[in-house]
Amino acid sequence: MDDESLSDWAKRRDAKIGRLRAVPLVSGDGPKASHLNPDAPRAIQRWNGYTWEPHGTAANLAETRRLLYPRRVEEPPTVTAPQPQPLRTGRGRHRKPRPGE
């Protein structure tokens, strides 16, 4: 049998300590997916190794994302535009003939 050793399991569990998650604070038994109620407040919970404990609150989805994923918001986009390549001399089919040629 391929059972995981207790020390491996403990390392895996301890690696998750401090992880945050958001739970929408909406009434009723309806769906609680984040994209369905972007303006609803959220409870931020922190994993302590055994259970999720209250950690804070956020006013809406945008603030929640800033709290849960701080590095993604702070990093500027790294998209660079391709550099134009100058045309080389030649008589390709797609080139216009020069006057006098």
VMD Tcl script that builds the backbone (N, CA, C; Angstrom):
set m [mol new atoms 303]
animate dup $m
set s [atomselect $m all]
$s set {name element resname resid chain x y z} {
  {N N MET 1 A 0.842 -1.175 0.000}
  {CA C MET 1 A 0.000 0.000 0.000}
  {C C MET 1 A 0.888 1.239 0.000}
  {N N ASP 2 A 0.502 2.282 -0.749}
  {CA C ASP 2 A 1.293 3.494 -0.878}
  {C C ASP 2 A 0.785 4.578 0.056}
  {N N ASP 3 A 0.937 4.348 1.345}
  {CA C ASP 3 A 0.508 5.348 2.322}
  {C C ASP 3 A 1.556 6.433 2.456}
  {N N GLU 4 A 1.082 7.640 2.674}
  {CA C GLU 4 A 1.965 8.780 2.876}
  {C C GLU 4 A 2.480 8.747 4.312}
  {N N SER 5 A 3.751 9.057 4.510}
  {CA C SER 5 A 4.289 9.068 5.868}
  {C C SER 5 A 3.702 10.248 6.641}
  {N N LEU 6 A 3.690 10.121 7.935}
  {CA C LEU 6 A 3.115 11.157 8.784}
  {C C LEU 6 A 3.905 12.468 8.661}
  {N N SER 7 A 5.215 12.384 8.540}
  {CA C SER 7 A 6.019 13.605 8.422}
  {C C SER 7 A 5.733 14.321 7.096}
  {N N ASP 8 A 5.542 13.564 6.006}
  {CA C ASP 8 A 5.191 14.184 4.719}
  {C C ASP 8 A 3.829 14.858 4.795}
  {N N TRP 9 A 2.895 14.197 5.435}
  {CA C TRP 9 A 1.555 14.769 5.586}
  {C C TRP 9 A 1.612 16.049 6.415}
  {N N ALA 10 A 2.408 16.046 7.494}
  {CA C ALA 10 A 2.517 17.222 8.361}
  {C C ALA 10 A 3.151 18.387 7.606}
  {N N LYS 11 A 4.165 18.126 6.780}
  {CA C LYS 11 A 4.780 19.189 5.984}
  {C C LYS 11 A 3.775 19.781 5.003}
  {N N ARG 12 A 2.998 18.925 4.372}
  {CA C ARG 12 A 2.000 19.394 3.415}
  {C C ARG 12 A 0.927 20.227 4.115}
  {N N ARG 13 A 0.503 19.772 5.300}
  {CA C ARG 13 A -0.510 20.519 6.059}
  {C C ARG 13 A 0.044 21.850 6.545}
  {N N ASP 14 A 1.275 21.855 7.044}
  {CA C ASP 14 A 1.870 23.087 7.564}
  {C C ASP 14 A 2.141 24.103 6.461}
  {N N ALA 15 A 2.346 23.644 5.255}
  {CA C ALA 15 A 2.578 24.567 4.140}
  {C C ALA 15 A 1.335 25.402 3.837}
  {N N LYS 16 A 0.184 24.912 4.216}
  {CA C LYS 16 A -1.071 25.619 3.947}
  {C C LYS 16 A -1.463 26.576 5.069}
  {N N ILE 17 A -0.766 26.549 6.191}
  {CA C ILE 17 A -1.104 27.424 7.311}
  {C C ILE 17 A -0.898 28.874 6.884}
  {N N GLY 18 A -1.871 29.702 7.187}
  {CA C GLY 18 A -1.812 31.116 6.825}
  {C C GLY 18 A -2.524 31.430 5.522}
  {N N ARG 19 A -2.991 30.419 4.810}
  {CA C ARG 19 A -3.708 30.642 3.550}
  {C C ARG 19 A -5.020 31.371 3.842}
  {N N LEU 20 A -5.349 32.325 2.988}
  {CA C LEU 20 A -6.576 33.107 3.156}
  {C C LEU 20 A -7.619 32.691 2.134}
  {N N ARG 21 A -8.882 32.823 2.514}
  {CA C ARG 21 A -9.978 32.631 1.573}
  {C C ARG 21 A -11.079 33.630 1.909}
  {N N ALA 22 A -11.930 33.901 0.918}
  {CA C ALA 22 A -13.024 34.851 1.113}
  {C C ALA 22 A -14.352 34.130 0.983}
  {N N VAL 23 A -15.276 34.482 1.846}
  {CA C VAL 23 A -16.620 33.908 1.822}
  {C C VAL 23 A -17.612 35.060 1.703}
  {N N PRO 24 A -18.423 35.080 0.636}
  {CA C PRO 24 A -19.403 36.165 0.494}
  {C C PRO 24 A -20.427 36.139 1.627}
  {N N LEU 25 A -20.754 37.310 2.127}
  {CA C LEU 25 A -21.755 37.419 3.186}
  {C C LEU 25 A -23.103 37.752 2.551}
  {N N VAL 26 A -23.750 36.739 2.021}
  {CA C VAL 26 A -25.065 36.902 1.407}
  {C C VAL 26 A -26.058 36.022 2.146}
  {N N SER 27 A -27.304 36.472 2.195}
  {CA C SER 27 A -28.329 35.692 2.890}
  {C C SER 27 A -28.947 34.672 1.945}
  {N N GLY 28 A -29.525 33.655 2.521}
  {CA C GLY 28 A -30.205 32.645 1.728}
  {C C GLY 28 A -29.296 31.492 1.343}
  {N N ASP 29 A -29.918 30.535 0.652}
  {CA C ASP 29 A -29.193 29.337 0.242}
  {C C ASP 29 A -28.755 29.403 -1.209}
  {N N GLY 30 A -28.812 30.585 -1.807}
  {CA C GLY 30 A -28.463 30.729 -3.214}
  {C C GLY 30 A -26.975 30.528 -3.468}
  {N N PRO 31 A -26.587 30.616 -4.716}
  {CA C PRO 31 A -25.175 30.442 -5.059}
  {C C PRO 31 A -24.306 31.523 -4.438}
  {N N LYS 32 A -23.101 31.149 -4.050}
  {CA C LYS 32 A -22.207 32.086 -3.380}
  {C C LYS 32 A -20.909 32.278 -4.151}
  {N N ALA 33 A -20.944 32.069 -5.446}
  {CA C ALA 33 A -19.753 32.286 -6.261}
  {C C ALA 33 A -19.412 33.777 -6.277}
  {N N SER 34 A -18.120 34.092 -6.318}
  {CA C SER 34 A -17.700 35.486 -6.177}
  {C C SER 34 A -18.188 36.368 -7.323}
  {N N HIS 35 A -18.266 35.832 -8.526}
  {CA C HIS 35 A -18.652 36.662 -9.664}
  {C C HIS 35 A -20.147 36.964 -9.694}
  {N N LEU 36 A -20.950 36.262 -8.907}
  {CA C LEU 36 A -22.396 36.494 -8.911}
  {C C LEU 36 A -22.794 37.685 -8.056}
  {N N ASN 37 A -22.047 37.977 -7.021}
  {CA C ASN 37 A -22.351 39.097 -6.121}
  {C C ASN 37 A -21.094 39.940 -5.922}
  {N N PRO 38 A -20.636 40.656 -6.941}
  {CA C PRO 38 A -19.365 41.384 -6.795}
  {C C PRO 38 A -19.419 42.533 -5.796}
  {N N ASP 39 A -20.596 43.052 -5.492}
  {CA C ASP 39 A -20.707 44.166 -4.549}
  {C C ASP 39 A -20.984 43.719 -3.119}
  {N N ALA 40 A -21.169 42.422 -2.893}
  {CA C ALA 40 A -21.462 41.919 -1.554}
  {C C ALA 40 A -20.187 41.926 -0.701}
  {N N PRO 41 A -20.326 42.215 0.592}
  {CA C PRO 41 A -19.142 42.157 1.467}
  {C C PRO 41 A -18.683 40.712 1.648}
  {N N ARG 42 A -17.429 40.537 2.026}
  {CA C ARG 42 A -16.863 39.207 2.209}
  {C C ARG 42 A -16.183 39.094 3.564}
  {N N ALA 43 A -16.268 37.906 4.125}
  {CA C ALA 43 A -15.503 37.584 5.331}
  {C C ALA 43 A -14.207 36.934 4.874}
  {N N ILE 44 A -13.084 37.417 5.363}
  {CA C ILE 44 A -11.784 36.836 5.039}
  {C C ILE 44 A -11.449 35.855 6.157}
  {N N GLN 45 A -11.146 34.628 5.777}
  {CA C GLN 45 A -10.819 33.590 6.744}
  {C C GLN 45 A -9.390 33.112 6.529}
  {N N ARG 46 A -8.743 32.693 7.614}
  {CA C ARG 46 A -7.353 32.228 7.576}
  {C C ARG 46 A -7.292 30.796 8.085}
  {N N TRP 47 A -6.553 29.942 7.389}
  {CA C TRP 47 A -6.402 28.541 7.788}
  {C C TRP 47 A -5.310 28.460 8.857}
  {N N ASN 48 A -5.627 27.877 10.015}
  {CA C ASN 48 A -4.654 27.784 11.097}
  {C C ASN 48 A -4.041 26.388 11.222}
  {N N GLY 49 A -4.336 25.529 10.296}
  {CA C GLY 49 A -3.816 24.162 10.333}
  {C C GLY 49 A -4.881 23.151 10.715}
  {N N TYR 50 A -5.958 23.628 11.315}
  {CA C TYR 50 A -7.028 22.731 11.749}
  {C C TYR 50 A -8.407 23.202 11.291}
  {N N THR 51 A -8.597 24.518 11.264}
  {CA C THR 51 A -9.904 25.064 10.892}
  {C C THR 51 A -9.730 26.461 10.317}
  {N N TRP 52 A -10.756 26.947 9.628}
  {CA C TRP 52 A -10.748 28.312 9.102}
  {C C TRP 52 A -11.210 29.241 10.218}
  {N N GLU 53 A -10.419 30.275 10.510}
  {CA C GLU 53 A -10.777 31.220 11.564}
  {C C GLU 53 A -10.962 32.608 10.960}
  {N N PRO 54 A -11.805 33.457 11.566}
  {CA C PRO 54 A -12.027 34.800 11.035}
  {C C PRO 54 A -10.719 35.608 11.039}
  {N N HIS 55 A -10.503 36.340 9.965}
  {CA C HIS 55 A -9.268 37.124 9.840}
  {C C HIS 55 A -9.564 38.595 9.548}
  {N N GLY 56 A -10.669 38.871 8.848}
  {CA C GLY 56 A -11.025 40.244 8.523}
  {C C GLY 56 A -12.233 40.282 7.615}
  {N N THR 57 A -12.514 41.469 7.087}
  {CA C THR 57 A -13.622 41.638 6.156}
  {C C THR 57 A -13.174 42.502 4.988}
  {N N ALA 58 A -13.932 42.406 3.913}
  {CA C ALA 58 A -13.692 43.240 2.731}
  {C C ALA 58 A -15.039 43.746 2.247}
  {N N ALA 59 A -15.062 44.944 1.717}
  {CA C ALA 59 A -16.313 45.577 1.322}
  {C C ALA 59 A -16.904 44.995 0.037}
  {N N ASN 60 A -16.048 44.552 -0.889}
  {CA C ASN 60 A -16.552 44.037 -2.167}
  {C C ASN 60 A -15.502 43.128 -2.794}
  {N N LEU 61 A -15.776 42.661 -4.002}
  {CA C LEU 61 A -14.886 41.721 -4.683}
  {C C LEU 61 A -13.538 42.350 -5.016}
  {N N ALA 62 A -13.529 43.604 -5.444}
  {CA C ALA 62 A -12.265 44.257 -5.802}
  {C C ALA 62 A -11.337 44.364 -4.590}
  {N N GLU 63 A -11.865 44.765 -3.459}
  {CA C GLU 63 A -11.047 44.859 -2.247}
  {C C GLU 63 A -10.586 43.478 -1.791}
  {N N THR 64 A -11.443 42.488 -1.951}
  {CA C THR 64 A -11.083 41.115 -1.593}
  {C C THR 64 A -9.905 40.638 -2.415}
  {N N ARG 65 A -9.925 40.897 -3.704}
  {CA C ARG 65 A -8.819 40.472 -4.565}
  {C C ARG 65 A -7.529 41.175 -4.194}
  {N N ARG 66 A -7.613 42.458 -3.810}
  {CA C ARG 66 A -6.402 43.168 -3.385}
  {C C ARG 66 A -5.821 42.551 -2.112}
  {N N LEU 67 A -6.680 42.074 -1.222}
  {CA C LEU 67 A -6.201 41.454 0.016}
  {C C LEU 67 A -5.645 40.051 -0.220}
  {N N LEU 68 A -6.328 39.266 -1.045}
  {CA C LEU 68 A -5.918 37.880 -1.257}
  {C C LEU 68 A -4.740 37.742 -2.210}
  {N N TYR 69 A -4.630 38.627 -3.192}
  {CA C TYR 69 A -3.587 38.525 -4.213}
  {C C TYR 69 A -2.844 39.858 -4.333}
  {N N PRO 70 A -2.105 40.275 -3.319}
  {CA C PRO 70 A -1.485 41.604 -3.350}
  {C C PRO 70 A -0.428 41.765 -4.439}
  {N N ARG 71 A 0.343 40.744 -4.760}
  {CA C ARG 71 A 1.400 40.879 -5.759}
  {C C ARG 71 A 0.833 41.050 -7.153}
  {N N ARG 72 A -0.284 40.457 -7.439}
  {CA C ARG 72 A -0.876 40.568 -8.772}
  {C C ARG 72 A -1.333 41.994 -9.058}
  {N N VAL 73 A -1.781 42.704 -8.048}
  {CA C VAL 73 A -2.285 44.059 -8.243}
  {C C VAL 73 A -1.134 45.046 -8.371}
  {N N GLU 74 A -0.052 44.849 -7.607}
  {CA C GLU 74 A 1.042 45.808 -7.573}
  {C C GLU 74 A 1.933 45.739 -8.809}
  {N N GLU 75 A 2.044 44.584 -9.434}
  {CA C GLU 75 A 2.947 44.437 -10.571}
  {C C GLU 75 A 2.375 45.121 -11.808}
  {N N PRO 76 A 3.162 45.970 -12.463}
  {CA C PRO 76 A 2.678 46.585 -13.707}
  {C C PRO 76 A 2.704 45.549 -14.823}
  {N N PRO 77 A 1.881 45.715 -15.825}
  {CA C PRO 77 A 1.890 44.762 -16.933}
  {C C PRO 77 A 3.238 44.800 -17.654}
  {N N THR 78 A 3.695 43.641 -18.076}
  {CA C THR 78 A 5.007 43.550 -18.715}
  {C C THR 78 A 4.880 43.267 -20.208}
  {N N VAL 79 A 3.869 43.794 -20.836}
  {CA C VAL 79 A 3.661 43.578 -22.262}
  {C C VAL 79 A 4.522 44.578 -23.029}
  {N N THR 80 A 5.329 44.082 -23.940}
  {CA C THR 80 A 6.155 44.957 -24.755}
  {C C THR 80 A 5.721 44.837 -26.210}
  {N N ALA 81 A 5.697 45.949 -26.881}
  {CA C ALA 81 A 5.298 45.949 -28.290}
  {C C ALA 81 A 6.468 45.471 -29.139}
  {N N PRO 82 A 6.192 44.721 -30.191}
  {CA C PRO 82 A 7.287 44.262 -31.055}
  {C C PRO 82 A 7.904 45.445 -31.791}
  {N N GLN 83 A 9.208 45.391 -31.978}
  {CA C GLN 83 A 9.922 46.455 -32.676}
  {C C GLN 83 A 9.709 46.307 -34.180}
  {N N PRO 84 A 9.395 47.389 -34.884}
  {CA C PRO 84 A 9.214 47.278 -36.331}
  {C C PRO 84 A 10.553 47.002 -37.013}
  {N N GLN 85 A 10.512 46.153 -38.010}
  {CA C GLN 85 A 11.726 45.841 -38.754}
  {C C GLN 85 A 11.737 46.662 -40.039}
  {N N PRO 86 A 12.854 47.315 -40.342}
  {CA C PRO 86 A 12.913 48.117 -41.565}
  {C C PRO 86 A 12.871 47.219 -42.801}
  {N N LEU 87 A 12.329 47.772 -43.882}
  {CA C LEU 87 A 12.257 47.012 -45.128}
  {C C LEU 87 A 13.645 46.898 -45.739}
  {N N ARG 88 A 13.936 45.741 -46.257}
  {CA C ARG 88 A 15.215 45.535 -46.931}
  {C C ARG 88 A 15.050 45.823 -48.415}
  {N N THR 89 A 16.150 46.087 -49.043}
  {CA C THR 89 A 16.079 46.340 -50.478}
  {C C THR 89 A 15.773 45.038 -51.195}
  {N N GLY 90 A 15.071 45.129 -52.271}
  {CA C GLY 90 A 14.716 43.943 -53.029}
  {C C GLY 90 A 13.496 44.207 -53.868}
  {N N ARG 91 A 13.140 43.244 -54.678}
  {CA C ARG 91 A 11.991 43.403 -55.558}
  {C C ARG 91 A 10.997 42.282 -55.304}
  {N N GLY 92 A 10.501 42.217 -54.116}
  {CA C GLY 92 A 9.500 41.208 -53.809}
  {C C GLY 92 A 8.183 41.526 -54.488}
  {N N ARG 93 A 7.334 40.533 -54.635}
  {CA C ARG 93 A 6.034 40.689 -55.282}
  {C C ARG 93 A 5.173 41.734 -54.571}
  {N N HIS 94 A 5.322 41.838 -53.290}
  {CA C HIS 94 A 4.462 42.726 -52.489}
  {C C HIS 94 A 4.983 44.161 -52.450}
  {N N ARG 95 A 6.150 44.438 -52.996}
  {CA C ARG 95 A 6.709 45.783 -52.943}
  {C C ARG 95 A 6.294 46.598 -54.162}
  {N N LYS 96 A 6.098 47.870 -53.907}
  {CA C LYS 96 A 5.737 48.774 -55.022}
  {C C LYS 96 A 6.996 49.094 -55.812}
  {N N PRO 97 A 6.880 49.157 -57.132}
  {CA C PRO 97 A 8.064 49.525 -57.910}
  {C C PRO 97 A 8.396 50.997 -57.686}
  {N N ARG 98 A 9.667 51.299 -57.627}
  {CA C ARG 98 A 10.116 52.677 -57.449}
  {C C ARG 98 A 10.047 53.394 -58.769}
  {N N PRO 99 A 9.836 54.668 -58.712}
  {CA C PRO 99 A 9.811 55.420 -59.987}
  {C C PRO 99 A 11.163 55.307 -60.691}
  {N N GLY 100 A 11.123 55.049 -61.969}
  {CA C GLY 100 A 12.337 54.934 -62.748}
  {C C GLY 100 A 12.841 53.501 -62.835}
  {N N GLU 101 A 12.181 52.546 -62.267}
  {CA C GLU 101 A 12.622 51.164 -62.350}
  {C C GLU 101 A 11.795 50.383 -63.344}
}
mol reanalyze $m
mol bondsrecalc $m
mol representation Tube
mol addrep $m
